[in-house]
Structures are given as structure tokens and as C-alpha cells.
Amino acid sequence: MTEEEMTEQQLNEAIEGLCRSKAEEFRLIGYEQVTGADIWECVSYKYEKSGPPPLHQLVNDILSLKATQFMNYMTISAYRGSPF
């Protein structure tokens, strides 16, 4: 199924599943409080100015997110006072 064939709901569900999977991976290495929503906030932050990327780039960004990148985002967000 290509991106064009997926409904918006199916696309959102697929992305949510990827984010939950990445959050589970982070929990396995000791980051107990990470949620799928936290992962999405981290990944989507870099698209605020440029808009949504192609699906393959979005999937790659979620799956290749490193714990250090995530923690840097959370630290910067805390300094800004944003509510993750």
C-alpha cells in the first residue's frame, strides 16, 4: 500500500504505532517515562517550519531516533518552558 492509497486515519495509526514502538525501545534501555506522544513531539518539532516531510523520511526519522537526540530535545524544551 502506498502513501496515496492510505487514508489519513490509517496513516496516523501507522505513525502512532511507530512512535509507540520507539517509546517501548527507550523503556527497555531505562527511559521509563517515555510515551509515543513524546516521541512524536520530538520528531515533529523539526518539521514545524518546513511542513510535513515525505512518508519515508518521517518513518526513517522515527525509527532512527537515538536516546541522546530525544534527551537533548527534552532538555531544550524544558529550558524553553514548553510542556513537552
N, C-alpha and C positions, 0 to 999 in steps of 0.2 A: 504494500500500500504506500503510495507516495504522499507527500505533504498536501498536494492538491486534492487527493481523494479523501483525506481525513477531515472530519467535521471539527469545528472549533472545540467542542466538548471532548472529542477523542484526543485531540492534540493536547489539551490541558491535562487530561487524565494521564497521558503518557509522560508529560513533563513532571507532573506531581509524583508519579511513580519513580522516575529517575532521581528526583530530589529526595524522596523518602529512602531510596536505596543508598544514596550517598550519605545521608544522615545516619543510617544504620552502620555503614562502614566507619564513620567517625566515632560512633558509640563503641564499636569494637576496639578501637585504639585509645579509648579513655575519655572521649569528649561526650560525657553522658547526657548533657542537656541540649544537644543539637537536634533541631527538628527539620523536616523537609522545608518548612516555610523559611527557616533561617538560611538554608542552602539557596533557596530561590532568591531571597533578598540579596545575598552576596553576589550571585551570578548575574542577576538582572540589573544590579546597580550600574554596571559598566555600560549598559545599553540605554540609560536614561536620556542621553544626549543624541545618540545616533539612531535610536529606534531599534525595533526587533531585528535580530540577525536571521540569516537562513537557518532552517531547522538543523542541518548537520553541524553548524557551528555552535548552536545552543546546546545540542546533545554533547558535543565534544567538551564544551566549557563546563558542563555539569560533571561529566564523568572524569575529567582530568583535574578537577579542583583539588588542591592539596590542603592539608590541615593548616599549614603555615599561612597560605593565602587567606583562608577563611578566618583565622585568628587575627591577621592583620586588618581585615575588613571590620571585624567586630571591635577591635581596639580603636580604629579610626572613627567608627560610628559612635562609640562611647564618648570619645573626645568631642565629637560634634554635638552630642546630646540627642542623637536620633534614637528612637525606640526600637532598634533592630527590626 
